Amino acid sequence: MPQQSRIVVVGAGTMGATLARLMASRDMSVTLLDIDRARLASCREAMSDDDVPSSQLDFTSDWQAVGNVSVVIESVTEDLDLKRRVLAEAERHVPAEALVMTNTSGLSIDALGQSMAHPERFVGAHFFNPADVVPAVEVVPGRLTHAATVEQTCRLLRRLGKRPAVLNKSVPGFVANRIQHALMRECLALLEQGVVEAEALDDIVRYSIGVRLAINGPLRQRDLNGLDTHLNIARYLYSDLEDRHTPSPLLETYVAEGRLGRKSGRGFFEWPADTAEAQSRQERELLVRLLALLEESASN
Ligand SMILES: NC(=O)c1ccc[n+]([C@@H]2O[C@H](COP(=O)([O-])OP(=O)(O)OC[C@H]3O[C@@H](n4cnc5c(N)ncnc54)[C@H](O)[C@@H]3O)[C@@H](O)[C@H]2O)c1
């Protein structure tokens, strides 16, 4: 890809805004496109406060205004029909050889690409929040995605300082969300059954499997522990684990009551509005420090 080709990020929400900031800070020309003009205006204002080079960034609601595009990153609301419409519109405005990615958290790449004219250049690129800090990106080909598309995507991601991890095929939730939801299904069941309080549960996970997972990943960690021991425990434990096929009633109740987490002031815990910003800044700083440590140890 030529150095100054234009990337269009569609959707200026939580993820799109950070993706645009990341790319502009890496000297790439980016257009952030959203139907919500107020959202675009607040992104423009937020980014003018940062040290993002403004010459690299454009904001628009109009596909006609985006010019010569080599990469599209679709990052609109997680809704299959909406994403299909957005992808169809993108295809009407970009050259047939442009790379088209979706930042879906786990919708089927084949279903999203079903009515695309050129599904061979379409691929999942699942970033994690905050996208300018977290290194991993799941790269998910559909059945019709060309190998060259996957390679081109990985090259672009490496230029962004990311760690692309390629899946062999698209499954719902990809890898990260499948694992996250399996973990949360069990956490919610433990709360519902009154086995443990929320604070203690987080403490156990953070200071035991949490820190070790960051260092080793689940499979390396099991190798270190011994697969025979894991099997012995799996034999008696699996029949007791939560295996429900619908979301937990506790989660349904919390959401129905408006307990959405930090953004509404209450979730499993209380989130006073006056500490929210400091808390999210601290979380970001910790992430950066932890990742620097991991990188340092990997290079030793
Ligand atoms: N938030 C996360 O932690 C996270 C992490 C990884 C991936 N994702 C995925 O990224 C995508 C975006 O998530 P988000 O959290 O940024 O959502 P969000 O709700 O914050 O933002 C979505 C944006 O899409 C815009 N939009 C809707 N319809 C549009 C259209 N037709 N054209 C242009 N823009 C349109 C909305 O105006 C909004 O600004 C989703 O697919 C989500 O699953 C989210």
The ligand as an ORCA input file, in Angstrom:
! r2SCAN-3c Opt
* xyz 0 1
  N     -16.600     -0.922     22.254
  C     -15.754     -1.943     22.276
  O     -15.151     -2.259     23.316
  C     -15.491     -2.733     21.022
  C     -14.323     -3.513     20.952
  C     -14.035     -4.195     19.766
  C     -14.916     -4.129     18.695
  N     -16.069     -3.388     18.818
  C     -16.935     -3.343     17.635
  O     -16.692     -2.115     16.966
  C     -17.901     -1.669     16.334
  C     -18.237     -0.280     16.846
  O     -18.406     -0.338     18.247
  P     -18.402      0.997     19.138
  O     -18.320      0.530     20.547
  O     -17.419      1.962     18.615
  O     -19.897      1.523     18.858
  P     -20.508      2.960     19.141
  O     -21.953      2.749     19.397
  O     -19.690      3.707     20.130
  O     -20.346      3.715     17.720
  C     -20.984      3.309     16.554
  C     -20.975      4.502     15.590
  O     -21.511      4.066     14.331
  C     -22.205      5.181     13.769
  N     -23.097      4.741     12.700
  C     -24.270      4.079     12.798
  N     -24.797      3.913     11.574
  C     -23.922      4.449     10.686
  C     -23.908      4.573      9.256
  N     -24.912      4.093      8.503
  N     -22.859      5.185      8.672
  C     -21.849      5.701      9.428
  N     -21.817      5.623     10.779
  C     -22.848      5.000     11.390
  C     -22.938      5.757     14.979
  O     -23.391      7.086     14.721
  C     -21.852      5.683     16.055
  O     -21.082      6.869     16.104
  C     -18.959     -2.713     16.649
  O     -19.025     -3.653     15.614
  C     -18.424     -3.360     17.937
  O     -18.917     -4.666     18.131
  C     -16.364     -2.678     19.923
*
